[in-house]
Amino acid sequence: MKQQSCQSSSLKIQHFTSLGSTNECARQKLKEGIKPPFWIVTDEQTGGRGRHGREWVSIKGNLFTSIALNIKANGTSLSAMSLVTALALYDAVKETAPDQWTSQGSVQSPAVVPHLSLKWPNDIELNNAKLGGILIENLSDPKADISTLIIGFGVNILASPVIEGRDTTCLRDHNHLAGRDKILNALIEALEIWVESYDNGRNLEFIKSSWLKRAAPLGTKMTVKIGEKRVSGSFEGLNEYGALKLKQPDNQIHVITGGEVI
């Protein structure tokens, strides 16, 4: 673990040249007694993990970062933190994007505006290809009043990994040249805003409606992989806790609390 620099501030950002995993580094820092919140960022990640224990392919030049954070919320409302963090990542990418992303161009030469969207539970997509993802680990008892979370973020900035069965993309391919540090700073600011808006689970309806505005339209056909099982249907939004609702052909609503939209 090579530490390049450590910024001592209220944000407590630690920057490394190489790590196995930013989430594991954050876990170790907690064991050493460093109090949340703090951020870990690395230039290179050699053992990154995605959801369900999968490898997170980490290409140098992309963003790999984690935050250790305390949240006062019960286990049920805590599940909506995947929505909160996705909103922050969406805003960080959007706010650092070039003007062309919001410009429709001229009538003679219309601009091709990239479409940024959120995919349940915590992926971010660009033109329906995976741009980034989030891994949330809860280190506390689900019944505890205060939960310590480690939240890992990955964004494809300079290159996109090959993922079987998924289209992937990176920001450079869409003229988004802001760079890692600018996106990281925007993410830090956006996450602070959205966590405050979440208000320890008391403002979940606002979080859900904000997420839905940035997600696929209601009625979109989708399939969710749950272990070896697959459930297909049409997107019917989120339940009161942020779980996915799928309408079946018989009009029954299937509520999915964990899985992967494929």
C-alpha positions in Angstrom: 0.0 0.0 0.0 1.8 3.1 -1.2 0.5 6.3 0.3 1.2 9.3 -2.0 -0.3 12.0 0.1 -2.7 12.6 3.0 -4.8 15.7 3.1 -5.6 16.7 6.7 -8.9 18.5 6.7 -12.4 18.2 8.0 -13.0 15.9 5.0 -10.1 13.6 5.8 -9.1 12.5 2.3 -6.3 9.9 2.0 -4.8 9.5 -1.4 -2.8 6.3 -2.4 -0.9 5.4 -5.5 -1.9 1.7 -5.3 -4.4 -0.3 -3.2 -6.0 -3.7 -3.3 -9.4 -2.2 -2.6 -10.5 1.2 -1.4 -13.3 -0.4 0.7 -10.8 -2.8 2.4 -8.5 0.1 3.1 -11.4 2.1 4.6 -12.2 -0.9 6.8 -8.6 -1.1 8.0 -8.6 2.6 8.8 -11.7 2.1 10.9 -9.9 -0.7 12.8 -7.0 1.7 13.4 -9.4 4.1 15.1 -9.9 6.7 12.4 -13.4 8.2 12.9 -15.8 8.6 10.0 -16.4 10.4 7.8 -13.2 10.0 5.7 -12.5 9.3 2.1 -10.0 6.9 0.5 -8.9 7.4 -3.1 -6.3 5.5 -5.1 -4.7 5.8 -8.5 -4.7 2.1 -9.0 -6.8 -0.7 -7.5 -5.6 -4.3 -7.8 -8.3 -6.2 -6.0 -11.5 -4.2 -6.4 -14.9 -5.9 -5.6 -18.3 -5.3 -7.0 -21.7 -6.4 -5.7 -22.3 -10.1 -4.9 -18.5 -10.7 -4.5 -17.7 -10.1 -8.2 -14.4 -8.6 -9.3 -14.5 -4.9 -10.1 -12.2 -4.5 -13.1 -10.0 -1.5 -12.2 -8.3 0.3 -15.1 -5.7 2.9 -14.2 -7.0 6.4 -14.8 -10.6 5.7 -13.7 -12.0 6.8 -10.3 -11.7 4.4 -7.4 -12.8 5.8 -4.1 -14.6 4.9 -0.8 -16.1 6.8 2.1 -16.6 5.6 5.6 -19.7 7.2 6.9 -22.0 7.0 10.0 -25.7 7.2 9.3 -28.5 7.4 11.9 -31.2 5.3 10.4 -32.9 1.9 11.0 -32.1 -1.1 8.8 -35.2 -0.6 6.6 -34.6 3.0 5.6 -30.9 2.3 5.4 -31.5 0.2 2.3 -32.4 3.5 0.5 -28.8 4.6 0.9 -28.2 2.9 -2.5 -30.5 5.5 -4.0 -28.9 8.4 -2.1 -25.4 7.4 -3.3 -26.5 6.9 -6.9 -28.0 10.4 -6.9 -24.7 11.8 -5.7 -22.7 10.0 -8.4 -25.2 11.1 -11.1 -24.9 14.7 -10.0 -21.1 14.6 -9.9 -20.9 13.3 -13.5 -23.6 15.7 -14.7 -22.2 18.8 -13.1 -18.7 18.2 -14.4 -19.8 17.4 -17.9 -19.1 19.7 -20.9 -21.7 22.2 -22.1 -22.5 19.9 -25.1 -24.2 17.5 -22.7 -27.0 19.9 -22.1 -27.0 21.7 -25.4 -29.3 20.6 -28.2 -27.0 22.2 -30.8 -28.1 24.2 -33.8 -30.9 23.2 -36.2 -28.3 22.6 -39.0 -26.0 20.6 -36.8 -27.8 19.2 -33.8 -25.6 17.9 -31.0 -25.8 14.3 -29.9 -26.6 14.7 -26.2 -25.4 11.7 -24.1 -28.2 10.3 -21.9 -27.1 9.7 -18.3 -29.4 7.5 -16.2 -29.6 5.5 -13.0 -30.2 1.7 -12.9 -31.5 -0.1 -9.8 -30.1 -0.5 -7.3 -26.9 1.6 -7.7 -25.5 1.6 -11.2 -25.0 4.7 -13.4 -25.4 4.3 -17.2 -24.5 6.5 -20.2 -26.5 5.8 -23.3 -27.6 2.5 -21.7 -24.0 1.3 -21.1 -22.5 0.9 -17.7 -20.4 3.9 -16.6 -20.0 3.2 -13.0 -21.2 1.5 -9.9 -21.4 1.6 -6.1 -20.8 -1.0 -3.4 -22.2 -0.4 0.1 -21.1 -2.4 3.1 -22.8 -2.1 6.4 -20.4 -2.9 9.3 -23.0 -2.5 12.0 -25.9 -4.5 13.5 -28.9 -3.7 11.2 -30.9 -2.9 14.4 -28.4 -0.4 15.6 -29.4 3.3 15.8 -26.1 4.4 14.2 -24.8 2.4 11.2 -21.2 2.6 9.9 -21.1 2.2 6.2 -18.3 1.9 3.7 -19.4 3.1 0.3 -17.2 2.4 -2.7 -17.6 4.3 -6.0 -16.1 3.4 -9.4 -16.4 5.5 -12.5 -15.0 4.7 -16.0 -13.2 7.9 -16.9 -10.5 7.0 -19.4 -11.3 3.4 -20.2 -14.2 0.9 -19.9 -13.6 -2.7 -18.8 -15.1 -5.6 -20.6 -18.0 -7.1 -18.7 -19.7 -10.3 -20.0 -23.3 -9.6 -20.9 -23.0 -5.8 -20.4 -22.3 -2.8 -22.6 -19.8 -0.5 -20.9 -18.5 3.0 -21.7 -16.3 5.7 -20.3 -16.5 9.5 -20.0 -13.6 10.1 -22.5 -15.6 8.5 -25.2 -18.3 11.2 -24.7 -16.0 14.2 -24.6 -16.3 14.4 -20.8 -12.7 15.4 -19.9 -13.1 16.8 -16.4 -10.7 14.3 -14.9 -10.7 12.3 -11.8 -10.0 14.9 -9.1 -12.7 17.3 -10.4 -15.2 14.5 -10.4 -14.1 13.3 -7.0 -14.6 16.8 -5.5 -18.0 17.1 -7.2 -18.9 13.6 -5.7 -17.8 14.6 -2.2 -20.0 17.8 -2.4 -23.0 16.0 -4.0 -22.9 13.2 -1.4 -22.9 15.6 1.5 -26.0 17.4 -0.1 -27.9 14.2 -0.7 -27.1 12.7 2.7 -28.4 15.9 4.3 -31.5 15.7 2.1 -32.0 12.0 3.2 -32.2 13.3 6.7 -31.5 10.0 8.4 -34.3 8.3 6.6 -37.0 10.9 7.3 -37.0 12.3 3.7 -37.2 9.0 1.8 -40.1 10.0 -0.4 -38.1 12.9 -1.8 -35.1 10.6 -2.4 -37.3 8.1 -4.2 -38.9 10.7 -6.5 -35.5 12.2 -7.3 -34.1 8.9 -8.2 -37.1 8.0 -10.4 -36.7 11.2 -12.4 -33.2 9.9 -13.3 -34.1 6.3 -14.0 -35.8 4.4 -16.8 -39.4 5.3 -17.5 -42.2 3.4 -15.8 -43.3 0.5 -17.9 -39.8 -0.3 -19.2 -39.3 -4.0 -19.6 -36.6 -5.5 -17.5 -35.2 -8.7 -16.1 -33.7 -9.1 -12.7 -31.2 -11.9 -11.8 -31.6 -13.1 -8.2 -29.0 -15.8 -7.7 -29.7 -18.4 -10.4 -33.3 -17.2 -10.8 -34.5 -14.6 -13.3 -37.7 -12.5 -12.9 -39.0 -10.4 -15.8 -41.6 -7.8 -16.0 -42.3 -4.1 -16.4 -40.8 -1.4 -14.2 -43.4 -0.1 -11.8 -41.2 2.1 -9.6 -40.1 1.6 -6.0 -41.9 0.5 -2.9 -41.9 2.5 0.3 -38.4 1.4 1.2 -36.8 1.8 -2.2 -37.1 -1.8 -3.3 -37.8 -2.5 -7.0 -41.3 -3.2 -8.2 -41.9 -5.3 -11.3 -45.3 -5.9 -12.8 -45.8 -9.5 -14.0 -47.9 -10.5 -17.1 -50.8 -11.4 -14.7 -50.6 -7.8 -13.2 -49.2 -9.1 -9.9 -46.4 -6.8 -8.5 -43.2 -8.6 -7.6 -41.2 -6.6 -5.0 -37.4 -7.2 -5.3 -35.1 -6.2 -2.4 -31.9 -7.7 -3.9 -30.6 -8.6 -7.3 -29.2 -7.3 -10.5 -31.1 -5.8 -13.4 -29.7 -7.4 -16.6 
